[in-house]
Amino acid sequence: MTEKLVLPNLATERLILRERTLADLTASVKLDQDQAVTEFIHGVWDGSPRHVAYVKKRIERQYGQGLGYWSIFFQDDPTQFLGWLMLTPVEGSASLVKIGWRLTRNHWGHGIATEAAQAVTQYAFRTLNLPKLAAAINPANERGQRVAEKLGFTFKQPISVGDEQLALYILPQDRWTALQQK
Ligand SMILES: CC(C)(COP(=O)(O)OP(=O)(O)OC[C@H]1O[C@@H](n2cnc3c(N)ncnc32)[C@H](O)[C@@H]1OP(=O)(O)O)[C@@H](O)C(=O)NCCC(=O)NCCS
């Protein structure tokens, strides 16, 4: 059996991100069950065994070296699950990696998603040396797009993912590096 790959902890001014584990399963399922959180995300988010099995599989799955999900916590309260950040391969692409974010609603509006996503983006470019990152976002999801734009992503094209019509955003490493120097 292949051993599960271990993601590094990532720290920001306010936050600590550590690999999402089965200890975060219940909190992850609860997060999805908030209809405002999953408003723009297709899936079964009703807390049913099917939903729980889906999240469990996402937690246990191996995504490739250095890729996967981080759970987000405050530095000064490492027990309260705030949500997650992910870096996972784009289905059907040999090399493209996508970033995604999901936060508990009571923590929206404090810059947490952007702060956590910036740390994961830095890791993707500085540690993994990925040439670019993708984000696939529902065009109606303005909050999600706003986080991508604040990181420097720009809209590339509409894409179909399963039965969903999403907007593909791209952030090349050199653009991100240039933005850090401003
Ligand atoms: C998308 C999502 C993660 C955004 O979370 P968020 O906390 O609202 O995002 P941000 O980190 O950008 O914070 C938003 C606001 O916090 C405010 N803010 C407060 N303190 C801040 C700080 N210290 N630093 C930065 N922003 C701060 C800003 O005004 C910012 O608004 P702006 O867009 O006008 O700049 C969240 O809405 C969510 O989980 N949605 C459901 C899941 C989802 O749709 N995910 C994306 C699917 S692709």
The ligand as an SDF file (V2000), in Angstrom:
LIG
                    3D

 48 50  0  0  0  0  0  0  0  0999 V2000
  -15.4440   32.4770   -1.6260 C   0  0  0  0  0  0  0  0  0  0  0  0
  -15.1420   32.6250   -0.1480 C   0  0  0  0  0  0  0  0  0  0  0  0
  -14.0680   31.6180    0.2820 C   0  0  0  0  0  0  0  0  0  0  0  0
  -14.6710   34.0590    0.1030 C   0  0  0  0  0  0  0  0  0  0  0  0
  -14.4460   34.2550    1.4810 O   0  0  0  0  0  0  0  0  0  0  0  0
  -14.2480   35.7260    2.0320 P   0  0  0  0  0  0  0  0  0  0  0  0
  -13.8140   35.7080    3.4320 O   0  0  0  0  0  0  0  0  0  0  0  0
  -15.5020   36.4700    1.7700 O   0  0  0  0  0  0  0  0  0  0  0  0
  -13.0790   36.2210    1.0810 O   0  0  0  0  0  0  0  0  0  0  0  0
  -11.9350   37.2830    1.3220 P   0  0  0  0  0  0  0  0  0  0  0  0
  -10.7570   36.6550    1.9680 O   0  0  0  0  0  0  0  0  0  0  0  0
  -11.5930   37.8980    0.0410 O   0  0  0  0  0  0  0  0  0  0  0  0
  -12.5880   38.3600    2.1880 O   0  0  0  0  0  0  0  0  0  0  0  0
  -13.6290   39.1450    1.6190 C   0  0  0  0  0  0  0  0  0  0  0  0
  -13.6720   40.4960    2.2130 C   0  0  0  0  0  0  0  0  0  0  0  0
  -13.1250   40.5440    3.5150 O   0  0  0  0  0  0  0  0  0  0  0  0
  -12.8130   41.9200    3.7790 C   0  0  0  0  0  0  0  0  0  0  0  0
  -11.6950   41.9490    4.6990 N   0  0  0  0  0  0  0  0  0  0  0  0
  -11.8340   42.1810    6.0010 C   0  0  0  0  0  0  0  0  0  0  0  0
  -10.6460   42.1090    6.6060 N   0  0  0  0  0  0  0  0  0  0  0  0
   -9.7230   41.8220    5.6530 C   0  0  0  0  0  0  0  0  0  0  0  0
   -8.3140   41.6210    5.6710 C   0  0  0  0  0  0  0  0  0  0  0  0
   -7.6050   41.6750    6.8190 N   0  0  0  0  0  0  0  0  0  0  0  0
   -7.6720   41.3260    4.5220 N   0  0  0  0  0  0  0  0  0  0  0  0
   -8.3720   41.2610    3.3600 C   0  0  0  0  0  0  0  0  0  0  0  0
   -9.7190   41.4370    3.2820 N   0  0  0  0  0  0  0  0  0  0  0  0
  -10.3880   41.7210    4.4330 C   0  0  0  0  0  0  0  0  0  0  0  0
  -12.5190   42.5790    2.4720 C   0  0  0  0  0  0  0  0  0  0  0  0
  -13.3500   43.6870    2.3610 O   0  0  0  0  0  0  0  0  0  0  0  0
  -12.8630   41.5250    1.4590 C   0  0  0  0  0  0  0  0  0  0  0  0
  -13.7270   42.0850    0.5230 O   0  0  0  0  0  0  0  0  0  0  0  0
  -13.2610   42.6060   -0.8860 P   0  0  0  0  0  0  0  0  0  0  0  0
  -13.5690   41.4760   -1.8100 O   0  0  0  0  0  0  0  0  0  0  0  0
  -14.1270   43.7750   -1.0630 O   0  0  0  0  0  0  0  0  0  0  0  0
  -11.8010   42.9160   -0.8670 O   0  0  0  0  0  0  0  0  0  0  0  0
  -16.3950   32.3670    0.7140 C   0  0  0  0  0  0  0  0  0  0  0  0
  -17.3740   33.2840    0.3320 O   0  0  0  0  0  0  0  0  0  0  0  0
  -16.9020   30.9670    0.5690 C   0  0  0  0  0  0  0  0  0  0  0  0
  -16.4370   30.0460    1.2320 O   0  0  0  0  0  0  0  0  0  0  0  0
  -17.8990   30.7650   -0.3230 N   0  0  0  0  0  0  0  0  0  0  0  0
  -18.4930   29.4750   -0.5130 C   0  0  0  0  0  0  0  0  0  0  0  0
  -17.5860   28.4970   -1.2100 C   0  0  0  0  0  0  0  0  0  0  0  0
  -17.2150   28.9840   -2.5710 C   0  0  0  0  0  0  0  0  0  0  0  0
  -18.0290   29.5350   -3.2740 O   0  0  0  0  0  0  0  0  0  0  0  0
  -15.9520   28.7370   -2.9280 N   0  0  0  0  0  0  0  0  0  0  0  0
  -15.4460   29.0990   -4.2260 C   0  0  0  0  0  0  0  0  0  0  0  0
  -15.8220   28.0880   -5.2180 C   0  0  0  0  0  0  0  0  0  0  0  0
  -14.8320   28.2470   -6.6420 S   0  0  0  0  0  0  0  0  0  0  0  0
  1  2  1  0
  2  3  1  0
  2  4  1  0
  2 36  1  0
  4  5  1  0
  5  6  1  0
  6  7  2  0
  6  8  1  0
  6  9  1  0
  9 10  1  0
 10 11  2  0
 10 12  1  0
 10 13  1  0
 13 14  1  0
 14 15  1  0
 15 16  1  0
 15 30  1  0
 16 17  1  0
 17 18  1  0
 17 28  1  0
 18 19  1  0
 18 27  1  0
 19 20  2  0
 20 21  1  0
 21 22  1  0
 21 27  2  0
 22 23  1  0
 22 24  2  0
 24 25  1  0
 25 26  2  0
 26 27  1  0
 28 29  1  0
 28 30  1  0
 30 31  1  0
 31 32  1  0
 32 33  2  0
 32 34  1  0
 32 35  1  0
 36 37  1  0
 36 38  1  0
 38 39  2  0
 38 40  1  0
 40 41  1  0
 41 42  1  0
 42 43  1  0
 43 44  2  0
 43 45  1  0
 45 46  1  0
 46 47  1  0
 47 48  1  0
M  END
$$$$
